[in-house]
């Protein structure tokens, strides 16, 4: 059986991929935009022959590169592997360490709590220490409830990640106390986060701001759901229920930050098709001031879209980055990717401006064998069908090597 929410399906060997449009779109007047968006949202057409490039591609100024990945989803087999005496969570993606550590800013989605001494239902219990006890540290498919040892945060941080999203459908898997203790562990270990807040917080803001290569970057995360688990203290920012709040936060941050990125947890699991709510929110976020929208949750790749606002700004939408690491077994669930987003800050008489100037991607594959689980970007270690799928869904001419620094495609006027 396949769980509908982040479960571990049996291996089928089925390739469910199809060809989907990698869209270039422009903000249009209300009625025209609505009609075209509804009719074209899910059209299946071949990927473009040319790379996706941006107007600021050759602008001179301060330049940084952001590396982003999708779900860090530690199912039982991964937790058992990581919590062995000689194990770590970091070993799952150590092959990608040069890319993650090389980026000026690296992001991933932490798909579940990392709360010490908390069992299902948010009950305080004795912590078992660094071992998978299937009570505190657990990835239960029966209850669809996850909780990771806090050393996962240390390992994520040590490998070069700078910020994670904590807003996802598993955010409340250990209830309010689990959210609080996850935040405590993130703060203790110096890993920035966005999308949740503590139960006693009086703050009204949700985004986090980071310095990267001299630029001030803000990240805002939200989730479509908490799997029906009550969030009585309002600790998780929801993409659709709180959409006005999400867009207001982007507008607020864009006034003072060099750039704002939205990282929504959204979409239909195991579907390569972004739905209309995703498209509507993504474009609204770019209109509100975000430079990029980098999504996760479907556990499979979804297309890219270059979106130009009415005032001429370029934005990038990646509807889903897929799984970075998990124990999900279908081919399409084992294909992921590192998205590379280059930002350039220029200055003129009117002041400083930051724009997206280039983008690329590194396809990844979760190897599962007698040695365990690990992420690779080496072509010869990937099934041909996996690489083919990645290059059908993401622009093939934006593919870059898993080395640092990357050579990103750009066009100069």
N, C-alpha and C positions, 0 to 999 in steps of 0.2 A: 504493500500500500504506500501511496505517496501522501505525506502530510500536506495540507493546503497552506501551511504557514512555516516555511523554513525547514521542512523535514528532510529526512535522508531516504530518498527513494531507492528501490532496487535498480541495478544497472540494466538498461534495456538495449543499449546500442543504437537507439533510434535517433536519427538526426532530424529534428523538427524545424530546422531553419527554413526561412523563405527569403526572398529578396524584398527589401523595403527601401523606400525612397530616403535618401539623405538630402534633406530639403535646404534650399536657400529661400528665405522668405523675407518680406518687407511689410512693415506696419502699414495697414490700409485703413481708410475711413470705416467707421463702425459697422454699418449694414453690409458693406462689401466684404470687409474682413471676416465677419461672422459667417456669411454664406460660403465663402471660399474655404475657411477653416473647417467647417463642418463637412464639406464635400471632399476635401483633400486630406483630411487628418490621417487616414489610414491607407492611402493609396499605395499599392505595391508596384514599384517601378525600378528599373535598373539603377545602380549607384552611378554617380557622375564620373566621367572619365578624368576630369581635372581635380587637382587637390583643392581643399577648402583653404582659402587664404583671406587675408584681412587688409583693410586700407592702411593700417598703421604698420604693415609688415616691415618696411624699411625706414621707419621714422627713427631719428636719432634721439637718444635719451637714456634714462635709467631703466634697465631691463632685468626682469626676473623670470624664472620658470617654475611653475607649480606642477607637482606630480600628484595625481589623484587616483585612488582605486575604489572599488565597490565594497562588497560585504566581507568583513572579517567575521566569519561564522564558524565557531568552534563546536562542531558536533562531538558526540561522545568519543569516537575513535581519535579525534584530534586532541581532545583534552587528556585522554589517557596517555597518548604519545608525548604531549608537552609536559605532563606532570611526572613522568618517570624521573628517576634519579639524575640521569644525564640529559634529560629533555628540556626544551624551551619552546615557547610559542614562536620565537624569532626564527627558529630553524626552518619553519614552513616556507618562508619567503627569502631566505638568506641569499639566494642567487640574484635577487633583485635589489639587494642592499645598496650597490653603487648608485642605482637610479634613485631610490628613496632618499638616501643620505645626500646625494648630489644636488637634489632639487633645493631651491631657495625656500620652498614650503611644500610639505607633503601631507596629504589628507587621506583618511579612510573612514569607513563606517564601522563602528564598534557595535556589532549586532547582538547586544545583550548586556546585562549588568555584570559588574565585577565587584561583588559585594561580599565581604567577609562576614561569616557568622549569621547568614540570613537564609532561611529555608523557604519553600513555597508558601505563599500567603503572607510573606513579610514577617514570619516568625523569627524572633531572636533565638539562636541556638549556639551551642559550643562550636567554635570553628575547628575543622579537622586538620588544619595545617595544609601544607602543599601536597595534596593528593586528591584524586578523583573519588569522592565518597558516594556519589549518586544521591546526595541529600542536599548538602549546601552547594557543592560544585557539581553541576549537573547539566545535562542537555537532554531532557526528558521529552521524547516524542509523545508519550502517553498524555502528558499535561501541556505539551508545547511550551515548555518553560526552560529557559537557559540561565546559567550563572557561571561566570568564569573566575578562576583564581586571580587575585589582584596582580600576580606576577605577569599576567598577560599585558597589563598596562606598562609595566617596566620594560618588557620586551618590545612592545610597539614603539615606545619612546626611544629605546636604545638603538633600534634599527633605523631611526631617522625620521619617523613620523612626528609632525609638529602639532597636529590637531585632528580630533576625531568627532564624528557625529554621535551623539547619544540619543537622538530622537529617531526611534524606529519602532516597529510593532512589538518588539520584545523589551522595550524600555521599562515596562511595569511588571516584568516577570517575577520580581521580588518585592512588588508593591512599593509604597512610598519609602520605606526604610531602605530598600534596595537601591533606589535612585539616590538617596542621600549618601549612602556608603560608597556607591560608585563614584559620585562626585568627590567625596573625601579622598578616595584613593587616587583619582586623577590629579587633584590639587597637590596631594602629598608627593606624587611622582613627577610633577611638572609637565603633564601633558594637557594641552589646551583642549577644550571641548565646547560644543554648542548644541542646543536643542532641548536641554533639560535644565531644571534648577532645583535647589533644595526646598524642602517642604516649608521651611520658615523664612524663605527669601521674600523680601519686599521689593525687589528690583522689578522694573517694568521692561527692561531690555533683555533680549535673547541672544543676540549675536556676540561673537568673540572677535577681538582685534589682535593681530599679530604683526610684528615687524619682520619683513622678509627682504633682504637685500636693500635696505633703506626705504622700502615702500611700506605703507600702512594698509594691510589687507584685512578686511572684515569677512567673516564666514557666518552664515545663518543656516541652521538645519531645522527641518520639520519632518513630521511623519504623517502618513495618511490615517494611522490607527494605532491603538495599543492592544490589538487583538481582543477587544471587548472588555479588557480589565479596567476597572474604575480608576480614574485619576482625580480623586476627590480634592486634591490640593493644587491642581493645575500645574503640574510639574513638567509636562511635555507639550511642546509647541506642535500643533496639528496643522498640516498643510492646507486642508480644505475648510475644516470647521473654523479655524483661526486665520483664514486667508487674508482678511483685511489687516490683521496684526502682522502677518508675515510681510506683506507689501509695505506697510508703514515702517517696519523695522529696516527694510532695504532702503527706503527713501531717507530715513533718519541717518543711517550709517553712510550713505553715499554723499551726504553733504560735507563730511569731514574726512572719511577714509579715502585712500587713493583708489581702491577698488573693492567691490562687494561681490561675493560668490554665494549663491544659494545651493544647498545640497539637500534636496528633498528625498524622502523615503516614500515611494509611491508606485503606482502601476500594478498590473496584473502579473502574478507569479507565472513564470515559465511561458510568457508571451513576448515575442519580439516586437509586438505592435504597441507603441505608446497610445494611450487612450486620450479622449478629447479633454478630460480634466487636466491631464498632464500638460498637454499642449497649451491650453488656456493659461494655466498658472505659470508655465515656463516663460511664455511671451510677455505676460504681465510683469513678471519679475525683471526681465530685461528692460521693459518700458519704465519700470520704477527706478532703475539705476544699476542693476546688477550687470556685470560684464560676462558672467557665465553661470549656467545652471548645470550641475553635475549630479545626476540622479543615481539611485540604487533601489534595491528591493526585489525586482522581478527574478533575480538569480540567473538571468541570461542577458546578453547584450541587446540593447535597443539603439536605434539610429541616432546620428548626429543631425543637428540643424543649425545653419547659420542664419541669424535673424537680425535684420536691420531695423532700427527704430525710426519713428517719424522725423526725429532730429538728426538722423544720419549715423548714429552710433552702431557699431558692430557688436553682436553678442553671439556666444556659442552655447548651444544646448546639447548636452549628451543625455539622452533620456534614461539610459541605464548602462552602468559600467560592469554589470554582472557580478559574479562571485570572484573575489580575489583568492580566498581560501575557504573551503568547506569540504564536507564529505558527501555532498550531493553527487550522484553518479552518472546521470545522463550526460551525453556529450555536450549538449548546449549549456549545461550547468557548470561544466568544468572549463569552459572557455570564458576568459575575462580579459581585462586589459588595463594598462596604465595609461591614463590620459595626461598629456603634457600640454599645459596652457602657458604661453608666454605673454607677459604684460609689459608694456613700455610706457614710461612716464615722460612726457615732453613738457617743455616750458616755452611760453611766448608772452607777448605783451598782456594777454588776458589772464595769465596765470598758468598753473600746472594742470595737465590733463593726463589721465591714464587710460589706455585702450588695450584691448586684446590685439596682439600683433602677429601671433602664429600659434599653431596647434598641431599636435601629432599624437600618435598612440603606439604602444608596444603590446601586441597580443600576448596573452598569458594562458597557461594550461596547468591544471592541477594534476600532477602525476600521482597515481595511487598504485602502489605495488608492495612487495614484501618488506620494503624499507619504511613504508608508511606514506605520509602525504607531504608534498612539497610543490611549490609554484615554480614553473620554468617559463622562460621566454625564448628558449633555444629551439629553433625551427625543427631540427632533426629529432627532438624529443616529443614533438606534437604530432598527433595523427593528422594526416593530410586534410581530413574532413573538418577538423577543428580550425585549422588555419584558414581553410576556405570559407568557413562560416564567418569567422571574424572579419575577413576582407569583403564579404558580401554585405555585412551589416554596418561596418565602419569604413570610411573612405580609404581605399587602398593606397592612394597616392599621398596620404598623410601618415603612412607606416614609417616608423623609424627604428633604428637598431637599439638594442638594450645596452647602450653604452652611454657614458657621460663625458662631455656635454652632448646633447642631441643636436642633430642637424634638422631643423624644422623647415618645412616647405613655406615659401613666401613669394609674393609677387610684388614688384616695385613699379609704381607708375612713373 
